Amino acid sequence: MDLYPWLKVLHILLAVVAVGFNISYAIWLARAAREPQHLGYALRGIKFLDDRIANPAYLGLLVVGVLLVLMRWSFTNLWILVALGLYAVLAVVAFGFYSPTLTRQIAVYETSGPEDGSFAALAARSRLLGIVLGVIVLAIIVVMVLKPGT
């Protein structure tokens, strides 16, 4: 039995889960903007989804992706190298900047409220980092689909 197609399906499903949950954060925040009394719930929900669903799915993408490369490809292929490089940048931005910013944003919200100036600064930083992460993810998807250099 050839496991490659099944691993490819798993890889795609993990991408749908990871990216889909990430996209939902903007929806959560847009709804919370219309109903500010739910902002804390939305922020904690985003943190939960990020930590427990999206980030594990991204880790699964790496593991399954490496297995797929070992089965049919080579780590010397340009598109694989570019995708892995972008993935590394994604991980640094996500774990080094976005997640800590979201954690601080929740802490400030819970201690000082959304009117606090530092909360607004953290919200702006979180929004910017989310956009940067979205662009990186989009670039990875384009590279994975188009496979430049093959």
N, C-alpha and C positions, 0 to 999 in steps of 0.2 A: 504494500500500500504506500502510495506517495503522500507523504505528510506535507509537502510544500504548499499545495493549494489550500489545505486546511489552515496552515500557519499564516498564509497570506490573508485568508478570510479573518482570522483572529486579529492580525495586524490592522486591517481596515476597521474592524469593529472597535478596537482599542482607540484608533484615531478618531472615529466618530464620537465615542464617549468623551475622550479628553477634550477635543475641540468643541464639541457640543456643550459640555458643561461650562467651559471657559466663556463661550458666547453668551450663555445664560446669565453670567454675572452682570452684564450691561442691562439685561431685562430686570433683574432683581433691583438694581440701583435706580433705574428709571421709575419703577413702581414705587420705590421708597421715596423718591423725590416728590412724587405726587401725594404720598401718605407718610410724612416725616415721622409720625409716631411709630412706624415700623422699621425705621432705619437701622436700629440696633439689631433687630431680628434678621434683617437682610444681610447685614455685614457678617454676623455670626454664621448665617446660612452659607454665605459665600465661602467663608473660611473652612467650614465643615466640608463642603463639596470639593474645595480645592485640595484640602489635606487628605480626605478619605476616598475620593473618587477620581478626580482629574489627574492629580499627581501620580497615584499608583497606576493609572492607565498610561501615562507618559512613560513610566518606568517599564511597564509591560511592553510598550512599543519598542523600547530600546532592546529588551531581551529577545523578543520575537524577531525584530529586525536583524539583529546579529545572527540569529539562527537561520533566517532566510538567506543572508549573505553567505554564510558558511555552506549552505546547501546548493546554491546556484550562481552566486556572484563572486566578486572579489573586492576586497577592501581597497584595491588600487583604482577601481572605477571612479571617475570624476564625480558623478552624481552621488555616489555613496559617501565619498569624502566630504563633499559640500554639505550633504544632509547631516552627516555626523558633526561637522563643524558648527553648523547652525543649531543643532540639538545641544551642543555644549554651551553655546552662547545663551540659548533659551534657558538651560538649567541654571546658569550663573545668574541671569536676570531674575528668574522666577524664585529661586531659593535664596539668593543673596540680597535681593532688593524688594520684589513684589510681596512675598510672604511676610517678611519682617515689617514692611510698611503697613500691610493689612492688619497685622497683630497690634502694632502701635495705634493704628487708627481706631480699632475696636477699644483698646484700653483708654484712649483719650475720650472717646464717645461715652464710655461707661463712667469715667471719673469726672469729666468736665462738660460733657454734652457737645452737640454739634455746633453750638455757637462759638466755641473756643477757637481762636485763630489757628492754633496748631492743628486742630481737626481739619479745617479747610485746606491747610497746606498739605496734610497727609492725604486728603481726598484727591487733591489735584495731582500729587505725585503718584498715587495709586492709579488714577485714570491714565496718566501718561505712560506708566509702566505697562498697564494693560494694553494700550495701543501698540507699544513697542513689541510686547509679547505676541500680539495678534499678527503683526507684520512678519515676525520671525516664523511663526507657525504657518502662515500663508506661503512664505518662501519655501519652507520645507515641503509643503504639499505640492507646490509647483515643481520643485526639483524631483520629488518622488514620482510624480506622474509623467513628466516630460523626459526624465532621464538623460540630461544633456551629456554629450561625450560618448554615447553608446553607438 
